[in-house]
Amino acid sequence: RTIPVRGDALEVLHRLHERRWGEGDTYVFGRQSGMPLDETYLSKRFKKYVRLSRLPEDYTFHTLRHTFCSWMIQAGVPVPHVQKLAGHADISTTMQYVHLSPDTLSAAIDLVFGNKSYLG
């Protein structure tokens, strides 16, 4: 899956690319051994930084995925776009985030018909 990256995240990735451990390394994040990060290693490293940052202990690496989807929906990104970016096979998985943006329907009406009130 390809996901566009912008802003601070892109700058960090550029810095990481400059400090790569191996010339032939094709991984964005890897171990010094040149091996890709596996799920267990990544989860343990993430937990280490959660604790160092004094964030709630229930934060997991997967929390980042939930935050990504939540922020996208709250910003008004169409659900099918969020589905594709998140890699959800079924749109019902993405739909769990829709409740986070109750103003979306109202904003959709405003987009087409304007924010006019015809009462009174």
N, CA, C and O of each residue as an XYZ file, in Angstrom:
480
protein
N       0.845     -1.175      0.000
C       0.000      0.000      0.000
C       0.886      1.232      0.000
O       1.904      1.268      0.691
N       0.512      2.221     -0.755
C       1.239      3.483     -0.804
C       0.413      4.544     -0.092
O      -0.774      4.709     -0.373
N       1.042      5.259      0.828
C       0.368      6.319      1.567
C       1.189      7.594      1.400
O       2.378      7.619      1.720
N       0.549      8.660      0.896
C       1.268      9.934      0.779
C       1.687     10.439      2.160
O       0.932     10.307      3.122
N       2.863     11.005      2.260
C       3.367     11.530      3.524
C       3.713     12.994      3.310
O       4.307     13.367      2.298
N       3.333     13.814      4.274
C       3.573     15.250      4.180
C       4.088     15.799      5.510
O       4.100     15.099      6.523
N       4.507     17.049      5.490
C       4.840     17.799      6.699
C       5.992     17.226      7.492
O       6.989     16.761      6.940
N       5.828     17.272      8.816
C       6.882     16.826      9.728
C       7.267     15.369      9.490
O       8.443     15.013      9.559
N       6.267     14.527      9.210
C       6.557     13.105      8.987
C       7.491     12.928      7.797
O       8.401     12.100      7.837
N       7.272     13.693      6.751
C       8.129     13.593      5.569
C       9.548     14.051      5.888
O      10.516     13.447      5.426
N       9.673     15.109      6.669
C      11.003     15.584      7.060
C      11.754     14.528      7.875
O      12.950     14.320      7.674
N      11.049     13.866      8.790
C      11.668     12.812      9.596
C      12.128     11.673      8.696
O      13.235     11.161      8.863
N      11.294     11.275      7.749
C      11.675     10.187      6.836
C      12.893     10.566      5.996
O      13.746      9.719      5.729
N      12.981     11.811      5.585
C      14.160     12.249      4.825
C      15.417     12.156      5.693
O      16.467     11.721      5.222
N      15.308     12.562      6.955
C      16.466     12.474      7.858
C      16.869     11.018      8.079
O      18.056     10.695      8.088
N      15.875     10.137      8.258
C      16.181      8.714      8.435
C      16.859      8.139      7.194
O      17.775      7.324      7.297
N      16.408      8.564      6.042
C      17.006      8.086      4.795
C      18.480      8.475      4.720
O      19.309      7.695      4.250
N      18.802      9.667      5.178
C      20.194     10.136      5.156
C      21.085      9.328      6.096
O      22.287      9.205      5.861
N      20.497      8.779      7.160
C      21.281      8.039      8.155
C      21.134      6.532      8.019
O      21.381      5.800      8.978
N      20.745      6.066      6.872
C      20.526      4.617      6.678
C      21.752      3.826      7.101
O      22.892      4.272      6.970
N      21.467      2.612      7.623
C      22.554      1.751      8.074
C      23.251      1.058      6.915
O      24.468      0.874      6.943
N      22.501      0.676      5.909
C      23.105     -0.040      4.797
C      22.707      0.585      3.479
O      21.564      1.009      3.311
N      23.627      0.646      2.555
C      23.363      1.257      1.254
C      22.223      0.576      0.505
O      21.417      1.240     -0.148
N      22.158     -0.752      0.601
C      21.134     -1.489     -0.122
C      19.849     -1.678      0.666
O      18.965     -2.422      0.240
N      19.735     -1.011      1.814
C      18.577     -1.168      2.680
C      17.338     -0.575      2.014
O      17.330      0.595      1.631
N      16.293     -1.388      1.879
C      15.064     -0.899      1.251
C      13.973     -0.618      2.271
O      12.873     -0.215      1.892
N      14.248     -0.820      3.564
C      13.251     -0.604      4.593
C      13.305      0.831      5.105
O      14.385      1.401      5.259
N      12.148      1.406      5.364
C      12.103      2.748      5.946
C      12.640      2.677      7.368
O      13.482      3.483      7.763
N      12.152      1.715      8.127
C      12.624      1.503      9.485
C      13.162      0.085      9.565
O      12.483     -0.865      9.175
N      14.357     -0.055     10.059
C      14.945     -1.378     10.168
C      15.879     -1.438     11.351
O      16.176     -0.423     11.981
N      16.329     -2.617     11.640
C      17.316     -2.788     12.701
C      18.701     -2.584     12.103
O      18.870     -2.606     10.883
N      19.668     -2.389     12.951
C      21.030     -2.198     12.455
C      21.524     -3.412     11.694
O      22.460     -3.316     10.900
N      20.901     -4.546     11.933
C      21.311     -5.759     11.231
C      20.812     -5.752      9.786
O      21.145     -6.646      9.008
N      20.010     -4.738      9.429
C      19.456     -4.679      8.081
C      18.154     -5.447      7.939
O      17.575     -5.512      6.854
N      17.696     -6.029      9.042
C      16.441     -6.785      9.026
C      15.264     -5.821      9.185
O      15.391     -4.775      9.822
N      14.122     -6.181      8.603
C      12.947     -5.339      8.799
C      12.465     -5.427     10.248
O      12.767     -6.387     10.958
N      11.726     -4.429     10.668
C      11.136     -4.468     12.005
C       9.996     -5.470     12.015
O       9.157     -5.471     11.114
N       9.961     -6.310     13.018
C       8.808     -7.199     13.140
C       7.839     -6.589     14.158
O       8.183     -5.664     14.893
N       6.629     -7.130     14.179
C       5.568     -6.568     15.010
C       5.929     -6.545     16.495
O       5.647     -5.567     17.188
N       6.542     -7.603     16.979
C       6.890     -7.681     18.400
C       7.927     -6.627     18.757
O       7.780     -5.922     19.755
N       8.968     -6.516     17.953
C      10.022     -5.537     18.204
C       9.447     -4.125     18.179
O       9.741     -3.313     19.056
N       8.633     -3.839     17.176
C       8.042     -2.516     17.024
C       7.149     -2.187     18.223
O       7.204     -1.073     18.746
N       6.344     -3.124     18.655
C       5.450     -2.907     19.799
C       6.236     -2.634     21.076
O       5.864     -1.760     21.859
N       7.316     -3.371     21.290
C       8.138     -3.160     22.487
C       8.818     -1.797     22.463
O       8.867     -1.104     23.479
N       9.335     -1.419     21.315
C       9.973     -0.101     21.197
C       8.962      1.019     21.411
O       9.258      2.015     22.071
N       7.781      0.852     20.855
C       6.737      1.859     21.016
C       6.367      1.996     22.492
O       6.237      3.111     22.997
N       6.196      0.866     23.188
C       5.869      0.879     24.611
C       6.941      1.603     25.426
O       6.637      2.324     26.376
N       8.189      1.397     25.038
C       9.293      2.071     25.737
C       9.102      3.578     25.669
O       9.251      4.270     26.677
N       8.776      4.089     24.493
C       8.627      5.531     24.325
C       7.312      6.051     24.903
O       7.229      7.219     25.283
N       6.294      5.209     24.974
C       5.051      5.583     25.663
C       5.371      5.839     27.140
O       4.951      6.846     27.712
N       6.121      4.916     27.745
C       6.482      5.062     29.163
C       7.376      6.277     29.389
O       7.161      7.042     30.329
N       8.384      6.458     28.525
C       9.281      7.608     28.665
C       8.534      8.932     28.522
O       8.905      9.929     29.141
N       7.486      8.937     27.709
C       6.690     10.141     27.492
C       5.594     10.314     28.535
O       4.878     11.315     28.544
N       5.476      9.315     29.417
C       4.448      9.321     30.460
C       3.032      9.398     29.885
O       2.145     10.040     30.448
N       2.850      8.727     28.750
C       1.527      8.602     28.151
C       0.787      7.460     28.833
O       1.415      6.644     29.507
N      -0.519      7.382     28.675
C      -1.264      6.275     29.285
C      -0.732      4.923     28.829
O      -0.414      4.734     27.655
N      -0.638      3.991     29.763
C      -0.086      2.660     29.491
C      -0.867      1.874     28.438
O      -0.325      0.966     27.809
N      -2.148      2.226     28.247
C      -2.945      1.462     27.288
C      -2.693      1.900     25.842
O      -3.302      1.349     24.925
N      -1.812      2.876     25.621
C      -1.460      3.261     24.254
C      -0.614      2.156     23.626
O       0.354      1.681     24.221
N      -0.993      1.762     22.429
C      -0.233      0.772     21.679
C       0.113      1.367     20.325
O      -0.370      2.441     19.966
N       0.943      0.671     19.585
C       1.282      1.153     18.244
C       0.018      1.274     17.393
O      -0.084      2.160     16.545
N      -0.933      0.385     17.622
C      -2.194      0.411     16.875
C      -3.016      1.659     17.203
O      -3.868      2.061     16.411
N      -2.766      2.274     18.363
C      -3.434      3.516     18.728
C      -3.165      4.589     17.675
O      -4.026      5.427     17.405
N      -1.978      4.562     17.084
C      -1.642      5.531     16.039
C      -2.561      5.377     14.832
O      -2.956      6.366     14.216
N      -2.892      4.158     14.503
C      -3.793      3.886     13.374
C      -5.182      4.444     13.661
O      -5.807      5.060     12.799
N      -5.658      4.216     14.896
C      -6.963      4.747     15.278
C      -6.965      6.276     15.240
O      -7.924      6.894     14.779
N      -5.894      6.868     15.724
C      -5.787      8.327     15.713
C      -5.788      8.854     14.288
O      -6.467      9.837     13.991
N      -5.035      8.211     13.407
C      -4.985      8.597     11.999
C      -6.390      8.594     11.394
O      -6.807      9.575     10.779
N      -7.109      7.497     11.570
C      -8.466      7.385     11.005
C      -9.401      8.418     11.632
O     -10.193      9.048     10.931
N      -9.309      8.588     12.928
C     -10.169      9.550     13.621
C      -9.947     10.968     13.101
O     -10.904     11.681     12.800
N      -8.688     11.369     12.998
C      -8.386     12.725     12.532
C      -8.823     12.933     11.086
O      -9.296     14.011     10.727
N      -8.667     11.914     10.263
C      -9.083     12.031      8.863
C     -10.597     12.243      8.778
O     -11.062     13.123      8.054
N     -11.357     11.445      9.511
C     -12.819     11.570      9.505
C     -13.234     12.927     10.064
O     -14.107     13.587      9.500
N     -12.621     13.347     11.163
C     -12.962     14.623     11.777
C     -12.644     15.801     10.862
O     -13.280     16.851     10.957
N     -11.674     15.632      9.984
C     -11.321     16.688      9.036
C     -12.238     16.697      7.817
O     -12.127     17.573      6.959
N     -13.146     15.722      7.742
C     -14.093     15.678      6.637
C     -13.625     14.901      5.422
O     -14.208     15.025      4.345
N     -12.572     14.096      5.581
C     -12.097     13.272      4.469
C     -13.161     12.210      4.182
O     -13.643     11.558      5.109
N     -13.532     12.028      2.921
C     -14.558     11.024      2.599
C     -14.172      9.625      3.108
O     -13.014      9.214      3.047
N     -15.187      8.916      3.611
C     -14.977      7.591      4.202
C     -14.239      6.637      3.257
O     -13.337      5.932      3.708
N     -14.587      6.585      1.950
C     -13.835      5.668      1.071
C     -12.342      6.007      0.976
O     -11.514      5.112      0.800
N     -11.998      7.289      1.092
C     -10.578      7.668      1.076
C      -9.879      7.166      2.334
O      -8.774      6.627      2.267
N     -10.535      7.347      3.487
C      -9.963      6.874      4.749
C      -9.818      5.359      4.707
O      -8.808      4.815      5.156
N     -10.824      4.676      4.167
C     -10.764      3.222      4.041
C      -9.523      2.805      3.260
O      -8.791      1.907      3.674
N      -9.297      3.456      2.146
C      -8.153      3.087      1.296
C      -6.828      3.380      1.996
O      -5.919      2.550      1.980
N      -6.718      4.561      2.610
C      -5.480      4.925      3.298
C      -5.192      4.007      4.482
O      -4.037      3.682      4.753
N      -6.247      3.590      5.186
C      -6.064      2.720      6.353
C      -5.866      1.266      5.949
O      -5.390      0.459      6.748
N      -6.228      0.927      4.715
C      -6.089     -0.455      4.266
C      -7.184     -1.358      4.788
O      -6.996     -2.570      4.901
N      -8.332     -0.772      5.108
C      -9.461     -1.593      5.574
C     -10.080     -2.312      4.384
O     -10.456     -1.674      3.400
N     -10.186     -3.621      4.466
C     -10.775     -4.407      3.381
C     -12.270     -4.152      3.260
O     -12.826     -4.176      2.161
N     -12.914     -3.909      4.390
C     -14.364     -3.708      4.410
C     -14.670     -2.312      4.935
O     -14.133     -1.909      5.967
N     -15.516     -1.577      4.245
C     -15.824     -0.204      4.645
C     -16.491     -0.132      6.013
O     -16.442      0.908      6.671
N     -17.117     -1.233      6.451
C     -17.749     -1.227      7.775
C     -16.713     -0.999      8.883
O     -17.039     -0.446      9.934
N     -15.489     -1.416      8.652
C     -14.417     -1.169      9.621
C     -14.163      0.326      9.734
O     -13.983      0.849     10.834
N     -14.148      1.010      8.605
C     -13.913      2.455      8.589
C     -15.108      3.202      9.159
O     -14.945      4.252      9.781
N     -16.294      2.677      8.956
C     -17.514      3.354      9.406
C     -17.570      3.519     10.926
O     -18.336      4.346     11.421
N     -16.779      2.754     11.672
C     -16.788      2.905     13.123
C     -16.301      4.281     13.562
O     -16.532      4.686     14.701
N     -15.630      5.000     12.669
C     -15.102      6.320     12.995
C     -16.064      7.450     12.650
O     -15.854      8.581     13.088
N     -17.102      7.181     11.886
C     -17.988      8.222     11.377
C     -18.683      8.978     12.503
O     -18.950     10.171     12.360
N     -18.980      8.325     13.602
C     -19.657      8.999     14.709
C     -18.825     10.144     15.284
O     -19.358     10.995     15.996
N     -17.535     10.174     14.987
C     -16.655     11.213     15.515
C     -16.862     12.557     14.834
O     -16.360     13.577     15.306
N     -17.590     12.565     13.742
C     -17.780     13.794     12.985
C     -19.265     14.059     12.747
O     -19.735     13.951     11.614
N     -20.013     14.408     13.803
C     -21.451     14.600     13.655
C     -21.820     15.788     12.779
O     -22.934     15.842     12.260
N     -20.917     16.732     12.605
C     -21.218     17.918     11.796
C     -21.031     17.667     10.301
O     -21.305     18.554      9.492
N     -20.575     16.491      9.927
C     -20.287     16.193      8.529
C     -21.530     16.294      7.658
O     -21.472     16.854      6.563
N     -22.648     15.763      8.125
C     -23.875     15.824      7.324
C     -24.335     17.261      7.146
O     -24.729     17.659      6.050
N     -24.288     18.027      8.202
C     -24.670     19.436      8.125
C     -23.733     20.194      7.180
O     -24.183     21.018      6.384
N     -22.446     19.916      7.271
C     -21.475     20.568      6.394
C     -21.710     20.193      4.936
O     -21.507     21.015      4.042
N     -22.138     18.951      4.691
C     -22.425     18.522      3.316
C     -23.603     19.301      2.742
O     -23.577     19.694      1.575
N     -24.631     19.525      3.550
C     -25.777     20.318      3.099
C     -25.348     21.761      2.854
O     -25.728     22.361      1.848
N     -24.551     22.323      3.779
C     -24.058     23.693      3.606
C     -23.243     23.835      2.329
O     -23.327     24.857      1.647
N     -22.453     22.814      2.002
C     -21.612     22.841      0.814
C     -22.453     22.998     -0.449
O     -22.073     23.723     -1.368
N     -23.580     22.327     -0.490
C     -24.428     22.353     -1.684
C     -25.417     23.515     -1.661
O     -25.599     24.201     -2.667
N     -26.056     23.736     -0.507
C     -27.150     24.696     -0.444
C     -26.823     25.963      0.325
O     -27.654     26.867      0.407
N     -25.636     26.042      0.886
C     -25.252     27.231      1.646
C     -25.786     27.154      3.066
O     -26.611     26.302      3.397
N     -25.304     28.046      3.880
C     -25.687     28.073      5.288
C     -26.783     29.117      5.475
O     -26.576     30.118      6.161
N     -27.940     28.889      4.872
C     -29.033     29.842      4.929
C     -30.193     29.250      5.715
O     -30.511     28.069      5.579
N     -30.796     30.050      6.507
C     -31.961     29.614      7.251
C     -33.191     30.280      6.659
O     -33.221     31.502      6.511
N     -34.205     29.494      6.319
C     -35.425     30.028      5.720
C     -36.558     30.051      6.718
O     -37.708     30.262      6.333
N     -36.272     29.843      7.974
C     -37.291     29.919      9.014
C     -37.448     31.347      9.484
O     -36.464     32.064      9.666
N     -38.683     31.757      9.681
C     -38.977     33.084     10.245
C     -38.725     34.122      9.276
O     -38.916     35.301      9.572
